[in-house]
Amino acid sequence: MPADTDSGTEHRTTGDNPGARRPGPRRPGRGGPPLPLPIAAYAGLTIAAAVTYPGVMPTDDAPTVLATLQASPVQATVSAVLLVAASAPLAVWTAAATHRLQGLGARVAGPVIGLVGGILAAGSLAVSGLVAWTASMAASLGDPALVRALSTMSFAFGGVGFALGSALLLAGVAVPSLILRLVPRWLAIAGIVVAAVGAASVLSLAVPMLFPLLPVVRFGGLLILIGLSVALPLSRRAPTTA
């Protein structure tokens, strides 16, 4: 038959020609961009933004918010700019971690959920910083109601909005990592716990007493992301001991 004849001829030709390149076994895919680089940039910008934050809270009255921003305009502007800048490396880390998990065999919904959560968290940070910058500029107008409304909106995006996105990001990365034993068990469980706290922090919109949950998610989640950046392997040939 012609098909079999052609195929056999092709194999013989390849075998008879020592110089011909033979297709070798496929190499495993690379793990993608290094995770520690974007998370280091995100950590530095996040901490700097927190240090320079003027300390405006949604529970403050309008005159207090206006007086605070008028007393520290440079500090408020710098904090807002740093917050916007922090959203970029977080988005990069999210994309890189999702790619890493898929390359490690996590063919489930977890990485996709993490990708959605990371985009939501990064977007919330960017919007929060932009609105905070607007509030710092509006403080010169001397309108307490306007400044307080903008500051409260910035807090909502950077607090609850970011916490909800972080919860999805942490759960989307930690759960597959736990199931596939890609990272130490305690690290994956800690990520799931912080994700649960982030989901619960949504209730702070109705119960202001739960506001302390927000920094737990912000900085506790940052520590988890740093740990995952170091612990996630490049390939399954070097599994992490649970």
VENURDA-V494145 format. One record per run of one state. SS is the DSSP state (h for helix, s for strand, l for the rest). FROM is the first residue (numbers start at 1). LEN is the number of residues. Records with the same first field share a line. If there is no record, write none. Layout:
SS = FROM-LEN + FROM-LEN
This chain:
l = 1-1 + 17-18 + 53-9 + 72-1 + 104-6 + 142-2 + 180-5 + 206-2 + 232-4 + 239-4
h = 2-15 + 35-18 + 62-10 + 73-31 + 110-32 + 144-36 + 185-21 + 208-24 + 236-3
